[in-house]
Amino acid sequence: MPVQALVALDISREWQSRLVAEFPQVAFTFAGDAAAFLAAAPIAEVALAHSFPREAAVAATRLRWLQAGTSGVSHLLHHEFRERGMTLTNARSQGVPMAENVLAMMLAFAARLPLFIESRPRREPAGQRAVREKFELEGQTLLILGLGDVGGALSRRAAALGMRVLGLRRRPEIPCPGTSLVVGVDRLREVLPQADHVTNTLPLSQGTRHFLGQAEFALLRPGAYLYNVGGGATVERQALLEALRSGRLAGAGLDVTDPDPLPADDPLWGLDNVILTQHTAGASPHNTDRIAAIFAANLRCYLDGRPLMHVVDQELGYAVDHEVD
């Protein structure tokens, strides 16, 4: 009997043909809509999907492995999966675009680009103010909370710009190219005062909710910058607003927020020291090909009986070899 594989991701025809050719022992169903997805779920042994509706999770009683098309998997932690012992793996496909998004926000603050953008509709000169406020990233210190796919990509790029990069991860003994120092979570209060910029890449879990709050912001240098591309609620909302309003934080680049998406009347919209990229940091025209490649590599491991890459601890909510480890 062939292995039944459900692919509920809009991968290219080239990748579809490649999977069929490389894995003749697998019967692929490429589900193009919700109806096809629900029809194939009950017989699937393996699946590739961005999301897995509860109705499909209940019906997928034969599913042994789900390859997520995302890095964050909080939307895939159905109790039915845990009860059946199904294996969940995530996809690290967004490190490059997310790292570049953070760098774009950092460079925008350094060059005072928001000031020029805001002054243009009013046709007001902003050059003199920008000259007074501009700064250089070279020589400044960046603290990265989380050194997985995103944090690792960012550390290498920031180091190439001449920044001093500090990293925090659950297992600090694992090196990360580009960092000058990697510490454990227990040393957060030690490294926060050293940072001119803090980038949070931590996924939201029980252990990371409100990871940064009033006490942590109080340790930062006045005028530091925060960037969040991790879980929105890893940053305590009211503490963030107070730090931005008081000037403790000179600015924030937020791809994620709490709540996410932001309501139209949320005060963050009105702060001129905030850049909101509205949960787009991970978007890239190359992501689908990256995800298909990850699925193919993991499918080979699955068929050969070898351990899968990036297995998620479904109690913790992230991959056990993900950064926070």
N, C-alpha and C positions, 0 to 999 in steps of 0.2 A: 504493500500500500504506500503510495506517495505521501510525503509530508504535505499537509494542507496549509498554505500560507496566504494570509489576507494582507494585501497592501492597500491601505486606505490613505495613501499619500499621492499627490499628483506628480509623480516622478515622470521624467521624460520617456518617450518611446524608446530612445536608445538604451536607457537604463532598464526598461521593461524587457527588451530583447536580450540584454546582457544577462539579467538574472535568469531568464528562462534557459539560455544557452549554458550558463555556468553551473546551474543546479537542476539537472534533468530528473533528479529524484524528488523534486518538489513540484507540487501543483499549485500554481499561483492564481489567485483571484485579485485582479486589479479593480477595486471598487471605485466607481466614478461618482457615486451619489449615496445618499443616506440609505436608500432602499437596498442597494446592492451590499452595502456594509452590513446591515442588519441580517440580510439573508445569508451572508457568508460567515458571520460570527459564530454560529453554533457548531460549525464543523472545523473551524480553524485551530491548528495546533500552534502556529506562530503567527505573529501579526506585526505590522509596521503601521503606526498611526500617530497623528498629532494629539488626537483626543479619542476617548472611548466612552460613549454615552452609557449611562447607568443601565439602560434597557439592554444594550449590547453586552455589557459586562455580565449581567445576570444570565444571558443566553449563552455566553461563551464558555460552556462547561468543559470543553476539551482543550482550551487554551493553556499552553504550558509556558510560553514566553512571549512577552510583548516588548518590542523595541519602540520606545517613544521617539517621536520625531522632534522632541524638545529637550532642553537641558533641565528646566524645572518640570517636576512631575506631580505637583500637589493635586492637580486635576485628575490624576490617574490612580489615586490611592483608594480604590474601591475595596471595601472589606471583603467582597466576594473573591477578589484576587488573592488577598492574604490568606483567607480560609482555605483556598484550594492549593496553596503553595506555588502559585504562578510566579515565574521570574520576570522582573521588570528591569529593563536597562534604559539608560537615557542616552541622548545624542549630544556630543560636544561639537556642534557645528557652528557656533556663533562667536567663538573667541575673537576672531579677526574683526568682524564688523563692530562688536561691542567695545573692543579695545580702541578701535579707531573713533568710535562715537565719544568715548571718554576723552581721548586726546583732542578731539574737535572742540569739546566744551572747555577743556583746560586752556587751549590756545585762544579760544574766543574771549575768555576772561582776561588772559594775559594781554591780548591786543585791544581790549575794550570794545570788541565788535558789537555787543548788545547796545552800547551807547550810541554808536553810529547808526545802527538799525532803527533805534527808537527816535533819533533826531531827524531822520530823513523825511518822514511824512510832514513834519513841521518846518522843514527846510532851515533848521537851526544849525549854526556852526558848532561842532563838538570837538574840533581838533585840539584846542588848548587844554581842555579838561582831560582828553584822552592821553595827551603827552604827560600830564601830571600823574595819571593813574596807571599807566602801562607798567608791566613788569616782564621779566624773562623767566621761563621755566628752568633753564639751565642753572644748576647750582641749588635749586630748591629741592625739598624733600617730599616724596610721595609715599604715603602709607597705603598699602593695598590689603584690604581685609578679604582674604580668600585667594588662594593661589592655584586655582584649577585652570580650566581652559581659558577663561576670560582674564583672570588675574595674571596667569603666566604670559599670555600674549601682551597684556598691558605692561608688565614689568620689563620685558625686552625692549619694547618701543620707547618707554619713558627713559630707560637707561641710555638708549641711543641718542636721546635729546640732551643728555648730560645731567639728568636728574639723579639724585640719590634715592634709591628705592628700598623701602622697608616692607616686609611682608609679614602677615599673621596667618597662621594656619593651625589646624588641630594637631598635625604631626610636623613640628618644626624641623625635625631631623631630615626631612625630604628637601633637597636643595631646589632652588628655582633660579634659572638663568636671569640675570639682570638685577637681582636683589643683592644688596650689600649686607643685609641682616634679615633673618627669618626667625620669628619668635612664636611661642605658643599663645593660646587664648589667655592664659593666666598672666601674660605680660602686656596686655592691652594698655593698661594705665601707664606703663613705662614708655611706650612708643608714641602714644597720642600727642604728648607735648612737643615731640620732635617734628611733627608733620606740618608742612605748609598746605598740603592737599591730602585728603583722605578719600579713597575710592572703595566703596562697599560692593562686593560681588557675592556676598553670602546669600544662599537660598533661604527662604522662610521656612523655619521649622520650630519645634517647641524650644529648642536651645538658642535660637537666634532672634526670636520676636523681641523687639525693642532692644536690640543689641547695642544701639547707640541712643542714648537719652541725655537728659540734663546733666548728669554727673560726667558723662564722657565729653560732652561739648564744653563743659567747664574746664576740662584739661587741655583743650586745644589752644594753640597760639591765637590771640585776637587777630582776626583777619584771615583765618584759614578758609579753605574751600572744601566743600563736600560734594561727592558725586555718588549717586546711587543707581546701580544697574543690577542689583540683587533683588531681594524681596522688599516690596514696598513697606511692609510693617516691621522690617528689621530696624527701621529708624522710627523713633517715637515721635509722633506727629506734632504734638504741642511743643515739645522741646525743640524741634526743628524750627517751627515758626518763631519761637521766642529768640533762638540763636540768630536767625536771619534778621529779625526786626531790631535786635539790640546791636548788631554789628559784630557779635562774637564770631559768626560766620560772615565772611565778606560776600560769599555767594554760594549757590548750590546748583549743580547740574543734575537734574532728576529725570531719569528715564522711567522710573517707577515711583509710585506714590501710595499713600494710604489715606483714603481709598483710591483704588485704581480701576477705572478712570476717574479723574477728578470731576466732581460736580461743577456746573458752570459758575456757582457762587462761591467756590472755594477761594480763600484768601491767597493761596499760592499764585493764582493767576495774576494777581495785582502787584506782586513784588518784582521790582525791576532788577533785583540781584539774583533772580532765579531763571535758569534755562530749563524748559520743559520739553522733552523730546517724545513724550506720549507713548512710551512702550514700543519704540521703533528701533532701538539700538541694535538689536540682534538681526534685523532684516538685511538680507543680501540676496542678489540674484544667483549666488553660488551655493546657498544653503541646501537646496533640495538635492543637488548632486553630492554634497558632503554627507548628507543624511543617508542617501542611498548607498554610498560607499561604506559607511559605518554599518548599515544593516547587512550588506553583503559580507563584510568581514566577520561580523558576529554570527551570521547564518552559517558560515563555514565552520566556525567554532562549535556551534550547536550540533551540526550534523556529524562532526568528528568526535563529539563527546568531550570537548575541551572547555575550560571555564570561559564564560562570556565576559566581555569587557564592559565596565561601567555598570555593574549590578547595583540596583537601588535597594537600600535598606528601607522597606516600606513602613517600618515603625518610625524611623528617623525622618524619612521623606527626601533623602538624597542618596546619590551613589556612594557606596562605601569607599571608593577610591577617588571621590570628588574632593575638591579643595578643602572643605572644612575638615577633612580627615587629617 
